[in-house]
Amino acid sequence: MGAPQSNWNEDVVLDPDHLRGFSGGDRDFEAQILAVFADKAPGYLADLSSAGETDWRSNAHKLKGAARSIGAWRLAREAERAEHQDGIHEDDTLKTRVLQELDSRLQQLLDTIKNR
Protein backbone atom coordinates (compact mmCIF):
# COMPACT_ATOMS: atom_id res chain seq x y z
CA MET A 1 0.00 0.00 0.00
CA GLY A 2 2.62 2.51 -1.03
CA ALA A 3 0.30 4.86 -2.92
CA PRO A 4 -0.37 8.34 -1.57
CA GLN A 5 -3.53 8.60 0.43
CA SER A 6 -6.08 11.37 0.47
CA ASN A 7 -6.97 13.43 3.48
CA TRP A 8 -10.72 12.87 3.22
CA ASN A 9 -12.37 12.83 6.62
CA GLU A 10 -13.56 9.28 7.20
CA ASP A 11 -15.95 10.47 9.88
CA VAL A 12 -18.04 12.15 7.17
CA VAL A 13 -20.54 9.79 5.59
CA LEU A 14 -21.93 12.45 3.22
CA ASP A 15 -20.56 16.00 3.07
CA PRO A 16 -23.51 18.35 2.46
CA ASP A 17 -21.23 21.27 1.61
CA HIS A 18 -19.44 19.29 -1.08
CA LEU A 19 -22.73 18.01 -2.46
CA ARG A 20 -24.17 21.52 -2.47
CA GLY A 21 -21.12 22.80 -4.35
CA PHE A 22 -21.36 19.94 -6.85
CA SER A 23 -25.05 20.61 -7.46
CA GLY A 24 -24.83 24.38 -7.43
CA GLY A 25 -27.24 24.36 -4.49
CA ASP A 26 -30.06 22.87 -6.55
CA ARG A 27 -31.81 20.47 -4.14
CA ASP A 28 -33.70 18.68 -6.93
CA PHE A 29 -30.44 18.10 -8.77
CA GLU A 30 -28.86 16.83 -5.53
CA ALA A 31 -31.71 14.34 -5.19
CA GLN A 32 -31.15 13.18 -8.77
CA ILE A 33 -27.40 12.83 -8.23
CA LEU A 34 -27.94 10.80 -5.07
CA ALA A 35 -30.57 8.62 -6.75
CA VAL A 36 -28.16 7.78 -9.57
CA PHE A 37 -25.43 7.03 -7.04
CA ALA A 38 -27.74 4.82 -4.97
CA ASP A 39 -28.73 2.96 -8.12
CA LYS A 40 -25.19 2.45 -9.49
CA ALA A 41 -22.92 2.06 -6.45
CA PRO A 42 -24.07 -1.42 -5.38
CA GLY A 43 -23.14 -2.61 -8.88
CA TYR A 44 -19.67 -1.12 -8.52
CA LEU A 45 -19.22 -3.07 -5.30
CA ALA A 46 -20.55 -6.25 -6.93
CA ASP A 47 -18.10 -5.77 -9.81
CA LEU A 48 -15.29 -5.35 -7.30
CA SER A 49 -16.37 -8.46 -5.42
CA SER A 50 -16.14 -10.59 -8.55
CA ALA A 51 -13.07 -8.85 -10.00
CA GLY A 52 -9.99 -10.79 -10.84
CA GLU A 53 -6.55 -9.53 -10.00
CA THR A 54 -6.28 -7.39 -13.14
CA ASP A 55 -9.66 -5.67 -12.64
CA TRP A 56 -9.48 -5.11 -8.88
CA ARG A 57 -7.83 -1.67 -8.97
CA SER A 58 -10.02 -0.44 -11.81
CA ASN A 59 -13.22 -1.46 -10.04
CA ALA A 60 -12.09 -0.02 -6.70
CA HIS A 61 -11.19 3.20 -8.52
CA LYS A 62 -14.71 3.44 -9.99
CA LEU A 63 -16.27 3.06 -6.55
CA LYS A 64 -13.86 5.62 -5.10
CA GLY A 65 -14.61 8.11 -7.86
CA ALA A 66 -18.36 7.74 -7.53
CA ALA A 67 -18.18 8.22 -3.76
CA ARG A 68 -15.78 11.14 -4.04
CA SER A 69 -17.96 12.94 -6.58
CA ILE A 70 -20.82 13.25 -4.08
CA GLY A 71 -18.67 13.88 -1.01
CA ALA A 72 -19.04 10.43 0.51
CA TRP A 73 -15.63 10.64 2.17
CA ARG A 74 -16.03 7.62 4.46
CA LEU A 75 -16.68 5.27 1.55
CA ALA A 76 -14.24 7.01 -0.80
CA ARG A 77 -11.39 6.62 1.68
CA GLU A 78 -11.98 2.89 2.11
CA ALA A 79 -12.31 2.40 -1.66
CA GLU A 80 -9.01 4.25 -2.06
CA ARG A 81 -7.35 1.85 0.37
CA ALA A 82 -8.86 -1.09 -1.53
CA GLU A 83 -7.60 0.33 -4.82
CA HIS A 84 -4.02 0.29 -3.57
CA GLN A 85 -4.17 -2.90 -1.49
CA ASP A 86 -1.28 -5.13 -2.47
CA GLY A 87 -1.67 -8.90 -2.38
CA ILE A 88 -5.46 -8.80 -2.11
CA HIS A 89 -5.84 -11.88 -4.30
CA GLU A 90 -3.32 -13.95 -2.37
CA ASP A 91 -5.20 -13.51 0.89
CA ASP A 92 -8.89 -14.48 0.91
CA THR A 93 -9.30 -13.31 4.50
CA LEU A 94 -7.99 -9.86 3.62
CA LYS A 95 -10.17 -9.64 0.50
CA THR A 96 -13.24 -10.67 2.50
CA ARG A 97 -12.48 -8.12 5.22
CA VAL A 98 -11.97 -5.31 2.68
CA LEU A 99 -15.20 -6.16 0.84
CA GLN A 100 -17.15 -6.37 4.11
CA GLU A 101 -15.88 -2.96 5.20
CA LEU A 102 -16.76 -1.43 1.82
CA ASP A 103 -20.22 -2.98 2.00
CA SER A 104 -20.74 -1.69 5.53
CA ARG A 105 -19.73 1.83 4.54
CA LEU A 106 -21.86 1.71 1.40
CA GLN A 107 -24.91 0.57 3.37
CA GLN A 108 -24.36 3.38 5.88
CA LEU A 109 -24.19 5.86 3.02
CA LEU A 110 -27.29 4.46 1.32
CA ASP A 111 -29.16 4.74 4.64
CA THR A 112 -28.00 8.35 4.97
CA ILE A 113 -29.18 9.11 1.43
CA LYS A 114 -32.53 7.43 2.06
CA ASN A 115 -33.09 9.41 5.25
CA ARG A 116 -32.18 12.85 3.85
LUMFIFI-109751 format. One record per residue (C-alpha): residue number from 1; z, x, y. Coordinates in Angstrom, 2 decimals. Example, Ala and Ser with C-alpha at 12.3 -4.5 7.8 and 13.67 -1.06 7.14 Angstrom:
2
VEXTI   nr       zz       xx       yy
VEXTI    1     7.80    12.30    -4.50
VEXTI    2     7.14    13.67    -1.06
This chain:
116
VEXTI   nr       zz       xx       yy
VEXTI    1     0.00     0.00     0.00
VEXTI    2    -1.03     2.62     2.51
VEXTI    3    -2.92     0.30     4.86
VEXTI    4    -1.57    -0.37     8.34
VEXTI    5     0.43    -3.53     8.60
VEXTI    6     0.47    -6.08    11.37
VEXTI    7     3.48    -6.97    13.43
VEXTI    8     3.22   -10.72    12.87
VEXTI    9     6.62   -12.37    12.83
VEXTI   10     7.20   -13.56     9.28
VEXTI   11     9.88   -15.95    10.47
VEXTI   12     7.17   -18.04    12.15
VEXTI   13     5.59   -20.54     9.79
VEXTI   14     3.22   -21.93    12.45
VEXTI   15     3.07   -20.56    16.00
VEXTI   16     2.46   -23.51    18.35
VEXTI   17     1.61   -21.23    21.27
VEXTI   18    -1.08   -19.44    19.29
VEXTI   19    -2.46   -22.73    18.01
VEXTI   20    -2.47   -24.17    21.52
VEXTI   21    -4.35   -21.12    22.80
VEXTI   22    -6.85   -21.36    19.94
VEXTI   23    -7.46   -25.05    20.61
VEXTI   24    -7.43   -24.83    24.38
VEXTI   25    -4.49   -27.24    24.36
VEXTI   26    -6.55   -30.06    22.87
VEXTI   27    -4.14   -31.81    20.47
VEXTI   28    -6.93   -33.70    18.68
VEXTI   29    -8.77   -30.44    18.10
VEXTI   30    -5.53   -28.86    16.83
VEXTI   31    -5.19   -31.71    14.34
VEXTI   32    -8.77   -31.15    13.18
VEXTI   33    -8.23   -27.40    12.83
VEXTI   34    -5.07   -27.94    10.80
VEXTI   35    -6.75   -30.57     8.62
VEXTI   36    -9.57   -28.16     7.78
VEXTI   37    -7.04   -25.43     7.03
VEXTI   38    -4.97   -27.74     4.82
VEXTI   39    -8.12   -28.73     2.96
VEXTI   40    -9.49   -25.19     2.45
VEXTI   41    -6.45   -22.92     2.06
VEXTI   42    -5.38   -24.07    -1.42
VEXTI   43    -8.88   -23.14    -2.61
VEXTI   44    -8.52   -19.67    -1.12
VEXTI   45    -5.30   -19.22    -3.07
VEXTI   46    -6.93   -20.55    -6.25
VEXTI   47    -9.81   -18.10    -5.77
VEXTI   48    -7.30   -15.29    -5.35
VEXTI   49    -5.42   -16.37    -8.46
VEXTI   50    -8.55   -16.14   -10.59
VEXTI   51   -10.00   -13.07    -8.85
VEXTI   52   -10.84    -9.99   -10.79
VEXTI   53   -10.00    -6.55    -9.53
VEXTI   54   -13.14    -6.28    -7.39
VEXTI   55   -12.64    -9.66    -5.67
VEXTI   56    -8.88    -9.48    -5.11
VEXTI   57    -8.97    -7.83    -1.67
VEXTI   58   -11.81   -10.02    -0.44
VEXTI   59   -10.04   -13.22    -1.46
VEXTI   60    -6.70   -12.09    -0.02
VEXTI   61    -8.52   -11.19     3.20
VEXTI   62    -9.99   -14.71     3.44
VEXTI   63    -6.55   -16.27     3.06
VEXTI   64    -5.10   -13.86     5.62
VEXTI   65    -7.86   -14.61     8.11
VEXTI   66    -7.53   -18.36     7.74
VEXTI   67    -3.76   -18.18     8.22
VEXTI   68    -4.04   -15.78    11.14
VEXTI   69    -6.58   -17.96    12.94
VEXTI   70    -4.08   -20.82    13.25
VEXTI   71    -1.01   -18.67    13.88
VEXTI   72     0.51   -19.04    10.43
VEXTI   73     2.17   -15.63    10.64
VEXTI   74     4.46   -16.03     7.62
VEXTI   75     1.55   -16.68     5.27
VEXTI   76    -0.80   -14.24     7.01
VEXTI   77     1.68   -11.39     6.62
VEXTI   78     2.11   -11.98     2.89
VEXTI   79    -1.66   -12.31     2.40
VEXTI   80    -2.06    -9.01     4.25
VEXTI   81     0.37    -7.35     1.85
VEXTI   82    -1.53    -8.86    -1.09
VEXTI   83    -4.82    -7.60     0.33
VEXTI   84    -3.57    -4.02     0.29
VEXTI   85    -1.49    -4.17    -2.90
VEXTI   86    -2.47    -1.28    -5.13
VEXTI   87    -2.38    -1.67    -8.90
VEXTI   88    -2.11    -5.46    -8.80
VEXTI   89    -4.30    -5.84   -11.88
VEXTI   90    -2.37    -3.32   -13.95
VEXTI   91     0.89    -5.20   -13.51
VEXTI   92     0.91    -8.89   -14.48
VEXTI   93     4.50    -9.30   -13.31
VEXTI   94     3.62    -7.99    -9.86
VEXTI   95     0.50   -10.17    -9.64
VEXTI   96     2.50   -13.24   -10.67
VEXTI   97     5.22   -12.48    -8.12
VEXTI   98     2.68   -11.97    -5.31
VEXTI   99     0.84   -15.20    -6.16
VEXTI  100     4.11   -17.15    -6.37
VEXTI  101     5.20   -15.88    -2.96
VEXTI  102     1.82   -16.76    -1.43
VEXTI  103     2.00   -20.22    -2.98
VEXTI  104     5.53   -20.74    -1.69
VEXTI  105     4.54   -19.73     1.83
VEXTI  106     1.40   -21.86     1.71
VEXTI  107     3.37   -24.91     0.57
VEXTI  108     5.88   -24.36     3.38
VEXTI  109     3.02   -24.19     5.86
VEXTI  110     1.32   -27.29     4.46
VEXTI  111     4.64   -29.16     4.74
VEXTI  112     4.97   -28.00     8.35
VEXTI  113     1.43   -29.18     9.11
VEXTI  114     2.06   -32.53     7.43
VEXTI  115     5.25   -33.09     9.41
VEXTI  116     3.85   -32.18    12.85
